[in-house]
Amino acid sequence: MIGEISIRHRLKGENAFFVFKHFDGNFTSRYVNGLLENGLIRNCICGWVDFLKESYRAELYFVSPEPSGTNLPFTAENIDKLNQKDNG
């Protein structure tokens, strides 16, 4: 899936894919923020996909260290707030 998105939008760079039983916003925020803080990436598209039989849900986020209009800090708490808003 990550490879297909990258090819379609001509994105170049590293990618990773992790499998968890349930979404782990804490892991995601620590991993992405660690890469940004250490200068290993400049921007990141990250998220999660839950797929079971005919039902799926996808959440994708563009993360950048540079502030812009509506950016929230990329924390587990803010990710959870976005997920609750979408479920609510």
C-alpha positions as a Markdown table, in Angstrom:
| # | Residue | x | y | z |
|---|---|---|---|---|
| 1 | Met | 0.0 | 0.0 | 0.0 |
| 2 | Ile | 2.8 | 2.5 | 0.9 |
| 3 | Gly | 4.6 | 1.6 | -2.3 |
| 4 | Glu | 1.5 | 2.2 | -4.4 |
| 5 | Ile | 0.9 | 5.6 | -2.8 |
| 6 | Ser | 4.5 | 6.6 | -3.4 |
| 7 | Ile | 4.5 | 5.5 | -7.0 |
| 8 | Arg | 1.2 | 7.2 | -7.8 |
| 9 | His | 2.3 | 10.6 | -6.3 |
| 10 | Arg | 6.0 | 10.3 | -7.2 |
| 11 | Leu | 7.1 | 10.4 | -3.6 |
| 12 | Lys | 10.7 | 9.4 | -3.0 |
| 13 | Gly | 12.3 | 8.4 | 0.3 |
| 14 | Glu | 12.2 | 5.9 | 3.0 |
| 15 | Asn | 9.0 | 4.2 | 4.2 |
| 16 | Ala | 8.0 | 1.9 | 7.0 |
| 17 | Phe | 5.0 | -0.3 | 7.6 |
| 18 | Phe | 4.1 | -1.5 | 11.2 |
| 19 | Val | 1.4 | -3.9 | 12.1 |
| 20 | Phe | -0.5 | -3.5 | 15.4 |
| 21 | Lys | -3.7 | -5.1 | 16.7 |
| 22 | His | -5.0 | -1.6 | 17.6 |
| 23 | Phe | -3.8 | 1.8 | 16.5 |
| 24 | Asp | -1.0 | 3.1 | 18.7 |
| 25 | Gly | -0.9 | 6.9 | 18.5 |
| 26 | Asn | 1.9 | 7.0 | 21.1 |
| 27 | Phe | 4.2 | 4.8 | 19.1 |
| 28 | Thr | 3.3 | 6.8 | 15.9 |
| 29 | Ser | 4.0 | 10.2 | 17.4 |
| 30 | Arg | 7.2 | 9.1 | 19.1 |
| 31 | Tyr | 8.5 | 7.4 | 15.9 |
| 32 | Val | 7.7 | 10.3 | 13.5 |
| 33 | Asn | 8.8 | 13.1 | 15.9 |
| 34 | Gly | 12.1 | 11.2 | 16.5 |
| 35 | Leu | 12.8 | 11.1 | 12.8 |
| 36 | Leu | 12.0 | 14.9 | 12.5 |
| 37 | Glu | 14.0 | 15.9 | 15.5 |
| 38 | Asn | 17.1 | 14.0 | 14.4 |
| 39 | Gly | 16.9 | 15.5 | 10.9 |
| 40 | Leu | 16.4 | 12.2 | 9.2 |
| 41 | Ile | 13.2 | 13.4 | 7.5 |
| 42 | Arg | 11.9 | 16.8 | 6.5 |
| 43 | Asn | 8.2 | 15.9 | 6.2 |
| 44 | Cys | 6.2 | 12.7 | 6.6 |
| 45 | Ile | 2.9 | 11.2 | 5.5 |
| 46 | Cys | 1.8 | 8.7 | 8.1 |
| 47 | Gly | -1.3 | 7.1 | 9.3 |
| 48 | Trp | -3.1 | 3.8 | 9.8 |
| 49 | Val | -5.5 | 1.6 | 7.9 |
| 50 | Asp | -8.0 | -0.8 | 9.5 |
| 51 | Phe | -9.4 | -3.4 | 7.0 |
| 52 | Leu | -11.7 | -6.3 | 7.8 |
| 53 | Lys | -13.7 | -8.0 | 5.1 |
| 54 | Glu | -15.8 | -5.3 | 3.3 |
| 55 | Ser | -15.1 | -2.6 | 5.9 |
| 56 | Tyr | -12.1 | -0.3 | 6.1 |
| 57 | Arg | -11.1 | 2.9 | 7.7 |
| 58 | Ala | -8.0 | 5.0 | 6.8 |
| 59 | Glu | -6.4 | 8.0 | 8.6 |
| 60 | Leu | -3.5 | 9.8 | 6.9 |
| 61 | Tyr | -1.6 | 12.7 | 8.3 |
| 62 | Phe | 1.0 | 15.1 | 6.7 |
| 63 | Val | 3.5 | 16.0 | 9.4 |
| 64 | Ser | 6.0 | 18.8 | 9.1 |
| 65 | Pro | 8.1 | 20.6 | 11.7 |
| 66 | Glu | 7.1 | 24.0 | 10.1 |
| 67 | Pro | 4.0 | 25.6 | 11.4 |
| 68 | Ser | 1.1 | 26.5 | 9.1 |
| 69 | Gly | -2.4 | 27.7 | 9.5 |
| 70 | Thr | -4.2 | 24.7 | 11.1 |
| 71 | Asn | -1.3 | 22.4 | 12.1 |
| 72 | Leu | -1.6 | 20.9 | 15.5 |
| 73 | Pro | 1.5 | 19.5 | 17.3 |
| 74 | Phe | 1.9 | 15.8 | 16.3 |
| 75 | Thr | 1.2 | 14.2 | 19.6 |
| 76 | Ala | -0.7 | 11.0 | 20.6 |
| 77 | Glu | -3.3 | 13.2 | 22.3 |
| 78 | Asn | -4.0 | 15.2 | 19.2 |
| 79 | Ile | -4.1 | 12.1 | 17.0 |
| 80 | Asp | -6.6 | 10.6 | 19.4 |
| 81 | Lys | -8.7 | 13.8 | 19.3 |
| 82 | Leu | -8.8 | 13.7 | 15.5 |
| 83 | Asn | -9.8 | 10.0 | 15.6 |
| 84 | Gln | -12.6 | 10.7 | 18.1 |
| 85 | Lys | -13.9 | 13.6 | 16.0 |
| 86 | Asp | -14.1 | 11.3 | 13.0 |
| 87 | Asn | -15.9 | 8.6 | 15.0 |
| 88 | Gly | -18.2 | 11.0 | 16.8 |
